Structure formats: C-alpha cells, structure tokens
Amino acid sequence: MNNYAVYTTETFDRQMSKLSKCMSQKITKLFSQLKENPYVGDQLRYKHLREKRLREKRLYYLVYDDISTVLVIALSSKKNQQATIDHIVKHFDKYRYYMQNLLNKT
C-alpha cells in the first residue's frame, strides 16, 4: 500500500490549536498512523468517511484512494457527533474540491 499524504482543513487547524499539548501529541501520532493505513478508524456510512476515537474526542477524516490522500476535517465530542457527520456528508463535494486545490498548490 502507498503511503498517504495527510492534510487538514482550516476548521480542524483552529480546533487543534485549542487542544492540550497531550491531545495534540496524540493527534500528531495518529497522523503518522494514517499515512501508513488510512483505514484505522471506524467506517461511517461510506468507505471513505472515517472516525477515530481519542478519549472523549472524535476525529473525522476522508480517505481519497485515487490520489493517496487523507483529509482530516474536524474534531467533535460525542454530543456533536451526528451533526458533524451530517455536515461532512452534506459537503463531500466541497471537501473534494478543497483537497484538489491543496494538491494543485503543492
């Protein structure tokens, strides 16, 4: 399996900046894992929509096999889980476009 490139959304970056150092380190470690195997998290409705639990938080990401990338979209609590998933599903196309733009810039 190829190594995957891991990218983040601006929303996720803002959420990450508010986390404790310990949680940030766990997420950074998870990124290394995602590069090796983007399917480590639980599947949500679609093969490419995944969730990885980190204690009380949930990390949501999309896997794009055709371009070997992972887009980390958001963090949420259990309370906001369904709203976050619904938002991601509703904006699949927007996230795909965002990912393509990131790749075109690099």
C-alpha positions as CSV (number, residue, x, y, z in Angstrom):
1,M,0.0,0.0,0.0
2,N,1.2,3.5,-0.8
3,N,1.9,6.0,1.9
4,Y,-0.8,8.6,2.1
5,A,-0.3,12.3,2.5
6,V,-2.3,13.8,5.4
7,Y,-3.9,17.2,5.0
8,T,-6.1,19.2,7.4
9,T,-8.9,21.7,6.9
10,E,-8.7,25.2,8.4
11,T,-11.5,24.3,10.7
12,F,-9.6,21.4,12.1
13,D,-6.4,23.5,12.5
14,R,-8.4,26.0,14.6
15,Q,-9.8,23.2,16.7
16,M,-6.3,21.7,17.1
17,S,-4.8,25.0,18.3
18,K,-7.2,24.9,21.3
19,L,-6.3,21.4,22.5
20,S,-4.0,20.5,25.3
21,K,-0.4,19.6,24.4
22,C,-1.1,16.0,25.3
23,M,-4.1,15.7,23.0
24,S,-2.2,17.5,20.2
25,Q,0.6,15.0,20.5
26,K,-1.8,12.1,20.3
27,I,-3.3,13.5,17.1
28,T,0.1,14.1,15.6
29,K,0.9,10.5,16.4
30,L,-2.3,9.4,14.7
31,F,-1.3,11.3,11.6
32,S,1.7,9.0,11.3
33,Q,-0.6,6.0,11.6
34,L,-2.9,7.4,8.9
35,K,0.0,7.8,6.5
36,E,0.6,4.1,6.7
37,N,-3.0,2.9,6.9
38,P,-5.8,5.5,6.5
39,Y,-8.4,2.8,7.3
40,V,-7.5,2.6,11.0
41,G,-10.6,4.4,12.2
42,D,-14.2,3.2,12.1
43,Q,-16.2,3.5,8.9
44,L,-19.2,5.8,8.9
45,R,-21.8,5.2,6.3
46,Y,-19.3,5.4,3.4
47,K,-16.0,3.5,3.0
48,H,-14.0,6.8,2.7
49,L,-15.6,8.6,5.7
50,R,-13.9,7.5,8.9
51,E,-13.9,8.3,12.6
52,K,-11.1,7.7,15.1
53,R,-11.9,8.0,18.8
54,L,-9.4,9.7,21.0
55,R,-10.7,9.5,24.6
56,E,-13.7,11.9,24.7
57,K,-13.0,13.4,21.2
58,R,-13.7,12.0,17.8
59,L,-11.5,12.8,14.8
60,Y,-13.3,12.8,11.4
61,Y,-11.5,12.3,8.1
62,L,-12.0,11.4,4.4
63,V,-9.8,8.9,2.5
64,Y,-9.1,9.5,-1.2
65,D,-7.5,6.4,-2.5
66,D,-7.3,7.7,-6.1
67,I,-4.9,10.4,-5.0
68,S,-3.5,8.7,-1.9
69,T,-4.5,11.4,0.5
70,V,-6.3,11.8,3.8
71,L,-8.2,15.0,4.6
72,V,-8.7,15.5,8.4
73,I,-11.8,17.5,8.7
74,A,-12.9,18.0,12.3
75,L,-12.9,17.0,15.9
76,S,-16.0,16.7,17.9
77,S,-17.4,15.4,21.2
78,K,-19.9,12.6,21.4
79,K,-22.6,15.2,21.9
80,N,-21.9,16.8,18.5
81,Q,-21.1,13.6,16.7
82,Q,-24.2,13.3,14.5
83,A,-24.2,17.0,13.5
84,T,-20.6,16.8,12.5
85,I,-21.1,13.6,10.4
86,D,-24.2,15.1,8.7
87,H,-22.2,18.3,7.9
88,I,-19.3,16.3,6.3
89,V,-21.7,14.1,4.3
90,K,-23.6,17.1,3.0
91,H,-20.3,18.8,1.9
92,F,-18.5,15.8,0.3
93,D,-18.1,17.7,-2.9
94,K,-16.8,20.8,-1.2
95,Y,-14.1,18.8,0.7
96,R,-13.1,17.0,-2.6
97,Y,-12.7,20.4,-4.2
98,Y,-10.7,21.7,-1.2
99,M,-8.4,18.7,-1.4
100,Q,-7.8,19.2,-5.1
101,N,-6.9,22.8,-4.6
102,L,-4.4,21.9,-1.8
103,L,-2.8,19.4,-4.2
104,N,-2.6,21.9,-7.0
105,K,-0.8,24.4,-4.8
106,T,1.9,21.9,-3.8
